[in-house]
Each structure stands twice: as C-alpha cells, then as structure tokens.
Amino acid sequence: MKAGFDYPGISVVAMCHDGKGNYLLEHRSELCRDERGRWSNVGGGGLEAHESLVDAVRREIQEECGAIAKEIEPLGYREVFREVDEKPYHWIAFDFKALIDPSEVSICEPDKCTEHRWCKIGEFPEPLHSQFPYFLEKYKDKL
C-alpha cells in the first residue's frame, strides 16, 4: 500500500523566509517524482512514523537546503487532491512558515533540484507547482 494513492498521506510543507520579505523557491529537476520543471517552496515531504509535525518540518528543510529552521510558525492545513501519472492522489498537508539563514542554504538534493532562488511574493518565477497558487492564496495574510 502506498501513501497518497491507497490511503491519504500526511505531509508537511514549509515556506522558508529570511525575515526580510524574501522566500526560498526551488526549481524541480527533470528527475523529480512529479511537477518536473516547476518552481515550488523548499521543505516539504511525508511525515515519518513517530515524528512530530514540527520535527518533520525541521528535517525536510535541512534535507532539502541544509538550513536549520530558526523559527517555525504553523499556517494551517490543506487537503490536496490531484493526479500523479494519471492516478488519483490524496494528501493532508500541514503548512508552516519557517525562518532560515540564507547563508546556510545549498542544494542538498541535486537530483531533485536544479536551482534555489530568493524571491518576494508577486515576483515568483513560472511555472509554479500546481499546488503552490492555492497555498499562496490561502495564506496570503500570514506570509
């Protein structure tokens, strides 16, 4: 059985920022599982067994960009319904805002990410991950 396909998966999604209005985005490589060639926020993935949501956010940020989250603020949650490889996909995403130090950022998963870019809201490059516009709209007053 596979999370997201055979039963709803649980994930965390971080919106990393520098405390000065800049947000860290990643360009997804052609080797990514899905949403190839699109821009997305950094620090998201599945919750592991016996792991708290906040610990998962810390782990995902460190795994993806090498930074240590200084502050983590819960934003809310979303139900994510979409298709991956023409199969229905369902995840419950717990969303967070995380303060990180830009000097700690590096590409830690070069097979999944080709570039990191710091951007202000409204200046994000295209195309965006299919779920990113929903995330931005839902939390526009909290970012």
C-alpha positions in Angstrom: 0.0 0.0 0.0 1.3 3.4 -0.9 0.6 6.7 0.9 -1.4 9.2 -1.2 -2.6 6.6 -3.6 -4.1 3.7 -1.5 -4.8 5.9 1.5 -4.4 9.6 2.4 -0.8 10.6 3.1 0.3 13.1 5.7 2.8 15.7 4.7 4.4 18.9 5.9 5.0 21.9 3.7 7.3 24.8 4.7 7.5 28.3 3.2 11.1 29.3 4.1 11.8 33.0 4.5 14.7 35.2 5.6 12.7 37.6 7.8 13.1 40.4 5.2 10.3 39.5 2.9 12.2 37.0 0.7 11.1 33.4 0.2 13.2 30.5 -0.9 12.0 28.6 -4.0 13.4 25.6 -5.8 13.4 24.6 -9.4 12.3 21.0 -9.7 14.6 18.9 -11.9 13.5 16.6 -14.7 14.3 13.6 -12.3 11.8 14.7 -9.7 8.9 12.4 -8.9 6.4 14.9 -10.3 5.9 18.6 -11.2 9.1 18.5 -13.2 10.5 21.8 -14.3 8.2 23.8 -12.0 9.1 26.1 -9.1 8.0 25.2 -5.6 8.7 26.1 -2.0 11.5 24.3 -0.1 10.9 22.0 2.8 8.1 19.6 2.2 7.6 15.8 2.4 5.9 13.0 4.1 5.6 12.6 7.9 7.6 9.7 9.2 6.3 7.3 11.9 6.6 8.7 15.4 7.7 12.1 14.2 6.0 15.3 15.2 4.9 17.8 12.5 7.5 20.4 13.7 10.3 17.8 13.7 9.3 16.8 10.2 9.5 20.5 9.0 12.9 20.8 10.5 14.1 17.6 8.9 12.7 18.4 5.5 14.2 21.9 5.4 17.6 20.5 6.4 17.4 17.6 3.9 16.5 19.9 1.0 18.6 23.0 1.6 20.9 22.4 4.5 19.5 25.2 6.7 18.4 24.9 10.3 14.9 26.4 10.9 15.3 29.2 13.5 11.5 29.8 13.9 8.6 27.6 12.7 5.1 29.0 12.6 2.0 26.9 11.8 -0.1 28.3 9.0 -2.9 25.8 8.7 -3.7 22.7 6.7 -4.9 21.7 3.2 -6.4 18.6 1.6 -4.5 18.0 -1.6 -6.4 16.2 -4.3 -4.7 15.8 -7.7 -3.4 13.3 -10.2 0.1 11.9 -10.4 0.8 9.8 -13.5 -2.9 9.8 -14.2 -3.7 8.2 -10.8 -5.8 10.0 -8.1 -3.6 11.3 -5.2 -4.8 12.5 -1.8 -2.6 14.1 0.9 -3.3 16.1 4.1 -0.7 18.9 4.1 0.2 20.7 7.3 1.6 24.1 6.3 4.3 26.1 8.0 6.3 29.3 7.7 10.0 28.9 8.7 12.7 31.4 9.2 16.1 30.3 7.9 19.5 31.9 7.4 20.2 32.4 3.7 24.0 31.8 4.3 23.2 28.2 5.3 21.3 27.4 2.0 22.7 25.0 -0.5 21.3 22.4 -3.0 21.4 19.2 -0.9 19.4 17.1 -3.4 20.8 17.9 -6.9 18.9 15.0 -8.4 15.6 16.8 -7.4 16.5 20.5 -7.5 18.5 22.4 -10.1 18.3 25.9 -8.6 17.3 27.8 -5.5 16.1 31.4 -5.7 15.1 34.0 -3.1 12.0 36.0 -4.3 9.5 38.4 -3.0 5.8 37.4 -3.2 4.5 38.6 -6.5 7.9 38.0 -8.2 7.9 34.2 -8.2 9.1 32.6 -11.4 6.9 30.5 -13.6 5.7 27.8 -14.0 4.7 27.1 -10.4 4.0 23.8 -8.8 0.3 23.1 -9.3 -0.5 23.4 -5.5 1.6 26.5 -4.9 -1.0 29.1 -6.0 -3.6 27.5 -3.6 -1.0 27.7 -0.8 -0.2 31.3 -1.6 -3.9 32.4 -1.8 -4.8 30.5 1.4 -2.0 32.1 3.5 -1.6 35.5 1.8 -2.4 37.3 5.0 0.1 35.2 7.1 3.2 35.3 4.8 
